[in-house]
Amino acid sequence: MRVRPGDDVTLYSDCVWKTGWYPLWFRNSSCRHEPPFTISEDDLIGNRLPRYSAVLSPSNKTLHLLVRNVSESDLGLYYCALRQNKITSHQAGIRYRDVYQYGRRTFRLSLLVALFCRELNWTVIKT
């Protein structure tokens, strides 16, 4: 999905909420040196990431992601998942682990930049 700097974009989730499962979003950055970024339901509802917002769709029980004022730092591959914290008991004690169910949709955000040259009357589109 190509966007212009400063655009707002909504990424639509196909992860359907279930009892005991929590929605989240992942972003794998386009930059090689940046670690994957996780956006949890708590981050969205608690407004911890001001440019990212939750868009709840009660009819299909999904939590979409609104990215406001897109910049280069937002570029990358986004995908949704549901997380459940599994608790099991073992001889050594109680064990906690996260279990994930991933959606089928992915969104690659990239910038569409138009450069205009008035003197030569031409436009170059960089993607």
Solvent accessible surface area in square Angstrom, and as a share of the most:
residue,aa,sasa,rsa
1,M,94,0.42
2,R,147,0.54
3,V,11,0.06
4,R,135,0.49
5,P,78,0.49
6,G,41,0.40
7,D,53,0.27
8,D,92,0.47
9,V,16,0.09
10,T,32,0.19
11,L,0,0.00
12,Y,111,0.42
13,S,6,0.04
14,D,48,0.25
15,C,10,0.06
16,V,76,0.44
17,W,68,0.24
18,K,96,0.40
19,T,138,0.80
20,G,36,0.34
21,W,33,0.12
22,Y,106,0.40
23,P,7,0.04
24,L,3,0.01
25,W,2,0.01
26,F,26,0.11
27,R,15,0.05
28,N,54,0.28
29,S,27,0.17
30,S,71,0.46
31,C,65,0.39
32,R,228,0.83
33,H,169,0.76
34,E,69,0.31
35,P,96,0.61
36,P,94,0.59
37,F,58,0.24
38,T,60,0.35
39,I,0,0.00
40,S,23,0.15
41,E,31,0.14
42,D,86,0.44
43,D,26,0.14
44,L,12,0.06
45,I,120,0.61
46,G,48,0.46
47,N,104,0.53
48,R,153,0.56
49,L,42,0.21
50,P,101,0.64
51,R,74,0.27
52,Y,15,0.06
53,S,24,0.15
54,A,34,0.26
55,V,56,0.32
56,L,93,0.46
57,S,22,0.14
58,P,101,0.64
59,S,111,0.72
60,N,77,0.39
61,K,115,0.49
62,T,3,0.02
63,L,6,0.03
64,H,15,0.07
65,L,0,0.00
66,L,31,0.15
67,V,0,0.00
68,R,101,0.37
69,N,84,0.43
70,V,1,0.01
71,S,43,0.28
72,E,131,0.59
73,S,69,0.44
74,D,1,0.01
75,L,30,0.15
76,G,0,0.00
77,L,44,0.22
78,Y,0,0.00
79,Y,46,0.17
80,C,3,0.02
81,A,0,0.00
82,L,4,0.02
83,R,69,0.25
84,Q,39,0.17
85,N,81,0.41
86,K,79,0.33
87,I,109,0.55
88,T,51,0.30
89,S,92,0.59
90,H,94,0.42
91,Q,199,0.89
92,A,110,0.85
93,G,34,0.32
94,I,114,0.58
95,R,138,0.50
96,Y,135,0.51
97,R,132,0.48
98,D,69,0.36
99,V,36,0.21
100,Y,80,0.30
101,Q,75,0.33
102,Y,126,0.48
103,G,21,0.21
104,R,230,0.84
105,R,112,0.41
106,T,81,0.47
107,F,28,0.12
108,R,130,0.47
109,L,1,0.01
110,S,34,0.22
111,L,22,0.11
112,L,38,0.19
113,V,50,0.29
114,A,35,0.27
115,L,88,0.44
116,F,154,0.64
117,C,31,0.18
118,R,224,0.82
119,E,157,0.70
120,L,122,0.60
121,N,139,0.71
122,W,113,0.40
123,T,71,0.41
124,V,57,0.33
125,I,96,0.49
126,K,113,0.48
127,T,103,0.60
